[in-house]
Amino acid sequence: MSIDLLGLEPWKWRRGRLLTHPPTKGPPMTLDAKHQSPALSIAIVPDSFKGSAGAGAVAQAMARGARAAAQASGRDVDITTLPFADGGEGTLDAVMDAWKTEARSVATTDALGRRVTARYGLSRDGTTAIIEAAEANGLPAVSDVPLRPLDASTYGIGALVDEALTEGATEIVLCLGGSATTDGGTGLFNALGARFMDAHGNQLPPGGGSLEQLASIDVSGVDARVFEVSWKIACDVTDPLVGPLGAAAVFGPQKGAKDADIDVLDAGLRRLAAVIGEVTGRHLGEAPGMGAAGGLAVSLAGFCEVELVPGWELVARILNAREILEAADLVITGEGRLDSQSLHGKVVNGVRLASRPETDVIVIAGSVELSPEELAEAGILAAYSIAHGPASLKELSEGAIELITHTSYSVVRTYLAVAVPYLKKRLTVP
């Protein structure tokens, strides 16, 4: 199945409006001397197809299809691949792929305190570390046992931060998605040297379930580097820390929290925010985004200088994505499921916003659930599903790479046939 707007000349739809004159912006294209055809610049910038293929494998599959289509059409194309992510699952791998470096492994603990090995990434110059919090406190790692929402802790992330600091990182990019925890980041800050104590001076047990007993926070034992490093937090939600739209109420159920647990966790997070406010004057309970990942950023934000940035924007900065997208004539992106959420904080959203208004953006997805009108309003030229007929999710997942390659071939072959006649009109012949 495909949903597209190719019934019109390609230039006529741009960012949800019908143009009456061809666009004139953008770098001039040159003719291939042999075929007198456009040498098309294609940027392939997909997210992972979660559960089926990582962003790197998806990008390579799309590139294979695009190259085969160009060869079959007798066209010259310049293809740039940039595996992408939205700051959640898969961000570490996408960044490592772009940096051409290997992730580093660290012995630590999962959300329930069990020994695990987690990864983090370090830039080639050693100045920027990227940490995917779910490597140490993610839901998948504790899916083998009953969830314990009151006890789950972010403590294991601390080992990753400590290792990054030891290696000399001056900037830490912390990606929040996929957590099993609702402890306000107290476990992480505790691992870095902070103490969260009750009225009797006793250290609180791990997890958000004990935070209602919080009386004081001692940061005298925190490594000075924690306060000196530049913190960038990838955050794709605007939920506050507490209340009906807060961390416990909105995200607690997926972490195993029942109604009574939600009440306990919300009360604990309120107490944490109150104590931080008393100590530092920073009132974070209602601050947008502080509810992400069970309030993971709250303890850091209470005592350190942190910057909350939409995940796709943060990844775009790291990967220099805007420069690549702005140089492209055609952008192909994709993800497992294209729906209304894709247009709010996800990779597809970031790609369309970072591309030039006159650049064609095409999406390839496992399933497409947006109407032609919604695609046009979003500035997406076309969206194609990799499902060529009735198929189960298992079949699509197992054959994803081949299906993505075949779909990319069809998309690019069609685009070259439809778009090139118009594109010739604005070419500059050397």
N, C-alpha and C positions, 0 to 999 in steps of 0.2 A: 504494500500500500504506500502511496505517496500523496502528499498534499503540497501543491506548488502553485506558483503564480506565473508560470512560464507562458501562459496564454498571451501575456502582454510582452512587448519588447522589453528586454531586461532592465533598461535604464529607467523605465517609467515608474517603478515602485521604489521609493527610498524612504526608509524610516517611517513607514505607515502613511505616506502621502503619494498621490499620483502626480507625477511631474509632467508638464506640458512641453518642456524643452529638454534636450539631452544635457546631462551635467558636463561641466567643463573643468572641474577640479581634478586633481590627481596627477601623478607623474605621467608624462607622455609615454606611450608604448612604442616599440620599434617592430619593424617587419622582419620576419625570418626571410633571409635572402632567397632561400630555395623555394619556399611555398608562398611567399608574399602573404603570410598569415601572422596574426598577433603572437608575439612571444609572451604568453600569459604568466603573470606572477601569482602563484597559489600559496597561501599560508594554510597549513593544516594544524589546527589547534583544538584537539579534542580533550574531553574529560575521559576518565575510565568508564567502561560499561560495567558497573559494579556487579560482582559475582560472575563475570564472564571474561573480561580482559582488562588489563591495566592500560593507562593512558598511552604509555610508550608503544605497546603492541597495537593499540587501536590506530595510533598515528602512522605506524609503519604499514599497516594494512590499507589505510586510506591512501597513502602515498603510492603503494604498489598499484592500486586500482587506477589512480589518477595518471600515473606514468603510462600504464597500458592503454588507457583511453587516448592519451595524447599521441602515442605511437600509432594507434589504429586510425586516428584522425589525420595523421600527417602534420601535427602541430608541434611547435616547440613550447615547452613550459618550464618555468623555474619554480621548483617546489621547495618550500621550507617547512619542516615539521617541528612542532613545539608541543609536546605532551603537557597538558595543563591540569590544574586542580583548583578547587574552590576554598582551600584552607582546611578541609576535612580529610576524610580517608583518602589516601593516595597522594597527598601533597608531598610527603617526603620523597616518594619514588619519582614523582614528576620533577621535582627540583634536582634530585640527584642525577637524573637523566640529562637535564639541561646543563648542569654543572660539570658533567662528565667525571663525577667522583663516586666513590663507593660509600654507602652508609656505614657507620661505625656501630659496633655492638657493645652494650654495657650490661653487666649483671645487676639486676634490680628486683623489684617485687611488683606483683599485679595489684589490682584494686582490693583484693582480699588478703594481701600480705604474703602470697606464695611466691617463691623464687621463680623468676623468669629472666629471659634475655630480651632487651629492648634496643631499638636502634635510634640514632639521631644522625644528622648530616652536618658537615662542616664545609664551608666554601673553600675554594682552592687556596685563597690567601689566608685562610684560617681566622678571618675576622667575624664571619657570620655563621651562627649555628641555627639549624632548623630542627625543631622538636615537635613531633606529632604526639600530643599527649596520650592519645589512645594506645600508643605502643606500650604504655605502662599502666594506664587505668581504663582501658577500653572494655566495652561490653563483650566482644567476641572472646576475649581471654578468660572470662569467668562464666561463659555459657555452659560449661560442663557441670556446674553445681547450681543449687538454688540461689537466686539473687539475694543479696543482703544489703538493701538500700541504706540502712542506718549505719552500717559498719564500713561500707566501701570508702576507700581513702585514696587521695592523690599522692601519697607519700613516695611511691615509686618513681614519679616524674623527677623528683629531686636528684636522683643519681645521674640522670641524663643532663640536667642543668649543671651539676657539679663537674661532670666530666668535660662539658663544653667550656666552662670557665677555666678549668685546668689547662685545656688545650689553647687558651688565649683568646677565645671569642670575646669581642666587644659589643656584639649585637646578638640578641637571641630572639628568633621568630618562633612563637609558641602557637601551635595550631590546636584548637580546642575540641573539634568534633568527635563524636562517638564515645563519650565517657560513660562509665558505669557509676559515677560518683556524684554526691551532692553534699560536699563538705566545705564549700566556700574556698577551696584551695588551701585549707589549713594543713592538710597532710604535706603538700608540696613545701609550704613555708616552714613547717616543722622540720622537714628533711634538710632544709637549708640553715637551720639553727634557731628558729623561733620556738617559743614555748607558749602554749595556750593552756591557761590554768583556771581551776575553779576557785571558789572563795577561800578554800583552805590551802591554796598554793600547790595543789596537786595537778600534775599534767593530765589533761583530758585524754580519754582513750580515742583511737582513730575513728573517723567517720563523722557525718553530720548529726547523728543521733544524740551526741553528747553536748552539742554546742549551746543548748539552752542553759547549761551550767557554767558557761564561760564568764569569768570575772575579770581576767587581766591577760594581757599579751606582753611577753618579754622578748624584745628583738635584740638584746645585747649580744647574743651569741651568733647572730647572723653574719656570715662572711661579708666583709665590706664590698667585695666584688659584685654581690647581688644588688646593691644599691647603685653601683657605678655603671653597670652594663645597661645598654639601650634595649628596652623591652618592646617588642612589637607583637601584639596579640591578634591573631586571625579570628575574627568573630563575625558570624553571618546572621545573628539574630539580634533583635533589639529588646528582648524581654528583660525586665528589671530583675533584681535579685529576689524580691519577695512579693507576696500578694497573689491574687488569682491568675496573674499572667507571669508569675515568677518561676524560678528554677524548679522548685519542688512541685508546684501545681501543674506546670506544663510538661516538664521532662521527667518528673519522678516516676510516673506510671510505667514508662518504657524501661526503667531501671529496677522494676519490681516493687515500687512503693504502693501500698494500699492507702485508703483514705486516712487512716490513723497515722501511718508513717509520714504522709504528706504534711499533716498538721505538725508533727514533731520536727520534721526537717525545716519547714517554713519558720517555725518559732526559733529554731537554732540559728538559721541564717539571719533572722531579725536581730537576734542577740549579738551575733558576730558583727553585723553592720553597726549596731549601737556602740559596741566597745571600740571598734576602729574609729568611729566618729568622735568618741570621747578622748581618745589618745592622740589622734592626728588632725581632727577637724575635717576630715574627708567623709562626707555622708554619701554612701554608695548604695543604699537600699533601693532607691528608685532610679538609679542611673541606668540609662539605656545600655543594653548589651551585657550587663553584669550577671544576668541570669544564665548566660551561656555555659554549657558543660557543668551544670550544678554549681555555678558561681566560682568556677576555677580561678578566675582572674582577680577575685575580690581581695584576698589577702595580699597579693602582690601590689595591686592598685592602691591599697591602703597605706603602704609604706614605701613603695618605689614609684618612679615615674614610668608609666606605661602608656602606650598608644594603641587603642583599639582600632583596627582597620578591617573593612570587609575582606573576607578571605581571598576572593578573586583578585581584588586590587593589590593586596599584599603579594600574592604570587606573581601578578603582572609586573610589579616593581622588581622582584628578584630575577625574573626571567627576561626582563627587557621586552615584554610582549608588545607594548604599544608601538615600538619602532618597527617590529616585524609586521604587525597588523596594518599599520599605516602605509607600508610599502607594497601591500598586496592589491591585486586587481580582483581576486576571488578569495574568500575565506571559507574554509570548510571546518566546521566544528561538530561536536556530537557528544552524546551521553546515552545511558541506558534507556531513559524514559524522558521524553520531551513533553512537559505539561506546564501548567500555570506557575508552579514553583521554579521552573527553569528560568523564568524571566525575573526572578527576584533573588539576587545574590549568588546564583550558580554560575558555572563556567560559561554556558551559552549567553547568559546575561552580560557577563563581563566582556566576552568577545565582541558582542554586537555594540556595546558602548565604546569599546576601545578602537573599533574599526572606523575608517573614514565614512562619512554619511553616504558617499557615492559608491562605496565598495559593496559588492554583492556578498551576502552571507547566506550560506546553505548549511542546513543541519542534517546529519545522518544519525538516527537513533534506533534503539531497539523497538520502541513504540512511539507513535506520534499521537498526542491527544489534544492538539491545538487546532482550531479551525483556520481556514484560509484568512478570515478577517483578523483573527488574533495574530497570525504570522505577519500579515501586512502591517498591523498596528505596531508590532515589535520591530519592524524593519528587517525581517527575515525574508529573503527572496523565496526560499523553498525549504520544505522539510520532508525527508524520506525515511521510511521505516525499512530496516533490513529484512523484515519478514516478507517473503515473496508469495506467501500463501498461508493457509492454516498451519499452525505449528505450536507445539507446547513450549512453555518457558524453558524447559530442559533442553529441547532440541535447538532453540535459538541460542541458548547459552553455550552449548557444546560446539555449535557451528559458527559462533559469533565472528571469528577472525575471517573465515572464508566469506561469510555473508557481507561483512563490512567491505571487504575487498571488491566483491562483485557489485555491491551497491555504489561504491565510489567510482567504479568504472562507468557505470550507467550514468551517474550524475555528471561526471566531467565530460563524457562523450556528448551528452545532451547539451550541456552548457556551451561547449565549443561550437556545436552546430547552430545553436540559437543566438548566442551572444556575439560570436566573432563577426558576423555580417555588420552589426552595428559598430563594434569596436574598431573595425577598419577605418571608419569615418573620422576617428579622432587620433589616428596614428601619425607619428612624425617619422618620416622616412630618412634614415641617416644620409 
